[in-house]
């Protein structure tokens, strides 16, 4: 830190140069704000919540910047009206796996209805997409991001309405396994698209 003092002859006032700013003697005692290596304002809600260098996907990060964690989860992981539970995966052969889940549809006017569904598919996203389609919630995944955080899996997806492709939304999901995380994110994505 360079600290120099100069006298000006015109006004006969002393100016102090501190961290590149000219100050008067009254303000010279006020230290300049210290800059953190990574400003908290530049961190997305996920980084702030879990104190991790892992960042959200760029487009989602730009949308969510400045949100609190509760607003972030309310926006991108809303409580779905069609949700999955008791998810299992049974490997059939080198290519296909049978995914089973209880699909619960909730409504404001009717009691919850639960049905057991099984789909044989090449991956969990395909299987849960098919289960959502059986509930008339057709979604297409445009972007898919998944990583482990502590002892859970985090999934962020950008989904589109299968017919109106301009109707897109980001959604996130958490789960103890990759399949549960994908199912959670897809149910949230369908909720964001269909309401």
N, C-alpha and C positions, 0 to 999 in steps of 0.2 A: 504494500500500500504506500503510494508516494504522497507525501504531505509537505507541500511547499506554501510559503506565505509571501505575498507580494504587496507592496505599497503602491497605491495609485496617487499620482500627484495632483490630478484635477480635483477630485472630491475629498481628498485626504481621508479616505475610508480604507480600512484594511479588508482585503478579500482573501479568503482561504480557499485553496483548491484541494478538495477531498473527493477521491474516487471519480475525478473527471468533472465535478460540478463546482461552479463558483458559489460561494456562500458568504454571508456577512458574519461578523463575529457573534451575533446573537444566535445564528443557526448553525454555527460551526460545531457546537457540542452535540448536535443531533447526528447520530451515526447513519450512514447510508444503509438501506435495507439489504440484507444478505440474500443472495439468490441460491436456492436449493439446487442440487444437481439436476433433479427432475421435478419441475413444478407440479404441485398437486392438481392445479387446474388443467394440466395437460393429460392427466390420467383419466381413463374411462371408468365407468361405474364398476366393472368387473375387477379392474386393477385395484381400485380403492377398497373394494369389499374384501378381496382375498390377499391383498398386498403381494401381488405377483407381477413379474415383468411381462407375463403372457397378456397379449392384447386381444380385444374383440376384432372381428373382421372389419376392414377399413370402413365400408359403407355403414355397417351397424354402429361402429364406434362414432362416426360423424353424426349419426342420428341421435345417439344416446348421450353424447357429450354434455356434461353438466347435470345429468339426472341423478337423483338420489337412488340408493339401491331399491328402496320400496317402490318408487315410481318406475324404475327399470323393470322390475319383475312384474309389476301390475300391467305394464305396457306389452312386454315381450313374452311373458309367461302367464297369460290370463287363465283363470279357471275355466277349463273347456266344458262344453255341454256334452261332448263325446270324448270319453277318456278310457284308457287301457289300464288294466290291473292284472295281477297274477300271470305275468308274462313268462313263458318258457320257450326254449329253443332246443329242438331235437335234430341233430345232424342226420340226414337221410343218406346222402352219398357225397362224393367229392364236390358236387355242384349245388345241391339243394338242401335247405333246412326247413323243417316244419316249425312255424311260429304259432303258438297258441296264446290266447289272451281272453280275458273277460272284458267285453266292451259294454260300458255303461253309458246310457243316454239319459241326461237329466233335462228337466223342463221346469218352467215356472208354474205350469198348470197341471202337469201329470207327475205321478210318482216315478222315481228312477226305474229304468228297465235295464236289466243286465242279461247279456247273451254270451255264451262261450263261442269263440271263433277260432278256426285253424286255417292257416294258409301256408302252402309250400311254395317257397320263393328262393331266389338266389341271394337275398340279403334282407335285413330287417326293414330298411326303408321301403323296399318293394312290398313286403308283407303288410306293413302298417298302412301304406298307401292304399292297398287293396281293401283292407278292413274299413278304412275311412270311406272309400268309394261305395261300399255296401251300405253305408249310412248316408249316402248322397252328399258326401263332403269330398269332392274331387280336388286334390291338390297336386301340384307338380313342383318338385324341388329344383330350384335354379342354382342355389349355392349350398354347399354342405361343409361345415367345419366342426371338428370334434377333437377334444383333448381331455386328458385326465387332470383333475385338480384334487390334490390330497387323495382321499379314498373314494372319490366319485368321478363320474364322467359328465362333461359338459358338452352339449351339442347346440350349435347355432345354425339355423337354416334360413334361407330366403325362399319363400314359397310363392307360387302364383296360382290363381284360379285356373283350372284346366281349360275352361272355355274362354273366359275373358282374361287373356294373358297380361293385360295392363294392370290388373288388380293384384298387386304383390305386397308382401309383408315379411318382415323379419320375425323370427320366433326363436326362443331358447328353451332348452329342457335340461334337467339334471336327473341323474339316476345312479344307482349303485353298479349297474352294468351298462355296457354300450347299448344294448337293445332297449332297456328301460329309458335311457336318456333320449334315444331316437324317438321312441313312442311318445314321450312327454313333449318333445319339441314339435313333432308332427301334429299332435292334438292341439297344441297351442297355436300352431300355424293355421290349422283349419278353423280354429275359433277366431283368429284375427281376420281371416278371409271371409268367413260366413257369418260371424257374429253370434 
